[in-house]
Amino acid sequence: MDLSAYRHLFDLSGKTALVIGAASGIGEAAALGLAAFGATLACADINDTALAQLVTSIKEQGGQASAHTVDLTKQASVNELVNGLPALDILVCTPSVNVRKPLLDYTEAEFDKVVNLNLKGSFFAMQAAGKKMSAAGSGSIILFSSIRSQVVEPGQSVYAATKAGTLQMVRALAAELGTKGVRVNAIAPGVVETPLTEQIKSQPDWYNAYAQKGALGRWAKPSEMVGAVIYLASGASSYVTGTLQLVDGGWTAVDGRFTPPL
């Protein structure tokens, strides 16, 4: 390859990207990032108002975007969304919910709430996108897992199980669709300032403890997840599939909360 070919590794011009969960947090940042690199965006969420604002913002900045209402917990809704797109080159799926409480105190309704969105919703999105991309012979599917797929703490049982399950589905689908030209990967954020983490952000001791757990000593902004999204969506990662891309500020690398005197 000559130098000009390398300069275009991250170019997404002519690609159609579907971002499910685009109305807020990491999904919103991912949509903006993909648009910045030239992709045509299909922005999907259950929050119509915030979604419309995002699409307007992308268009005002010269990007191409459309808004689509979707309920990730309903297979028919997801299938209608994906099948209604004229083309699909990139899927990014971010929505998650958490109920933080001891495993022994979990109710069936709480269990179903977390599993239905995080795990079953991810399955619906992966399956629909996988079928469409397989038929086209190419595509990149990007699911959001979590550091909780690797490490856990009290109160994170069901959430962690869904994130580990999502990762295993990603690996399985990568193995199944590799010969069809479809790549499937997962991103594992550390602690990110999003609506999902409002409960922690509102408690200074908890917030600061999480900040100090990672090597960088701080939380991430949603925009700091965009680099991994662009990499996995683009030709820069053409030989990357079935992986977990950690974007955790060193959380999983740092052992314990005590800094020994050196």
WOQUIHU-V478320 format. One record per backbone hydrogen bond with DSSP energy under -1.0 kcal/mol. NH is the residue of the N-H (numbers start at 1). CO is the residue of the C=O. If there is no record, write none. Layout:
NH/CO  NH/CO
//
This chain:
6/2  7/3  9/6  11/8  12/37  15/12  17/40  18/90  19/42  20/92  21/44  22/44  28/24  29/25  30/26  31/27  32/28  33/29  34/30  35/31  36/32  37/33  38/35  39/34  40/15  41/64  42/17  43/66  44/19  45/68  48/46  51/47  52/48  53/49  54/50  55/51  56/52  57/53  58/54  59/55  60/56  61/57  62/59  63/58  66/41  68/43  70/45  74/71  78/74  79/75  80/76  81/77  82/78  83/79  84/80  85/82  89/16  90/16  91/140  92/18  93/142  94/20  105/102  106/103  111/107  112/108  113/109  114/110  115/111  116/112  117/113  118/114  119/115  120/115  123/119  124/120  125/121  126/122  127/123  128/124  129/125  130/126  131/127  132/128  133/129  134/130  135/131  136/132  137/133  138/133  139/181  140/89  141/183  142/91  143/185  144/93  145/187  147/189  149/146  150/147  151/147  156/153  160/156  161/157  162/158  163/159  164/160  165/161  166/162  167/163  168/164  169/165  170/166  171/167  172/168  173/169  174/170  175/171  176/172  177/173  178/174  180/177  181/178  182/177  183/139  185/141  186/243  187/143  188/245  190/247  193/220  194/192  197/194  198/195  201/197  202/198  203/200  207/203  208/204  209/205  210/206  211/207  212/208  215/249  216/249  220/191  224/221  225/222  226/223  229/225  230/226  231/227  232/228  233/229  234/230  237/234  238/235  240/237  242/184  245/186  247/188  251/248  254/250
//
